């Protein structure tokens, strides 16, 4: 197993909520945000091309290296899904795996982490790459707003919100580029038939959004 140095994305986001953090900046600055989901999308694109769906994409599974490289970790649920036996188990925390026991059922099985789980996952239905696309949208929402799009005191509360409620779109900064908002909304479509089908589509939109931000921050040429 590769040892990846650096903090994970959940730690980076947690600093936004720490005592003494700026009250004016709920989420991460846009120039810090955009390179991260773009690289997550690249990793997912490579996995999906190999027929692998992560199924437990969340900030704690994303490492941020000091050189700016983003690593997507822990494809354990994706590898185990074809061999798990009968049973069902839920954890009690929104950022913990909803499944922590090898006792699973192939029908009605719920795998993943509640706060980043797609509606079809929450219902125990068969999932494809669009479950990862949903999770990418949930992570992007949290980076921009400083909070997950679906939260609650218990796993049951969170799953109910995932299936029945829309995110609080007003929590996303008004200065967020239109194509980033388009990615967010298309990733977080509850109906998978209306959701982005290929993560490459999200990557391309995020690349287009990142270029103007980078250009604005480039130093002016000397004369």
Secondary structure, DSSP 8 states (H G I E B T S, - for coil): -----SEEHHHHHHHHHSTT--TT--S--HHHHHHHHHHHHHHHHHHHHTT---S---GGGEEE-TTS-EEE---HHHHHTTT--S-----SSTTSBS--SS---SSS---SBGGG--HHHHTT----HHHHHHHHHHHHHHHHHSS-SS--SSHHHHHHHHHH----GGGS-TTS-HHHHHHHHHHT-SSTTTS-S-HHHHHHHHHHHHHHHHHHHS-----
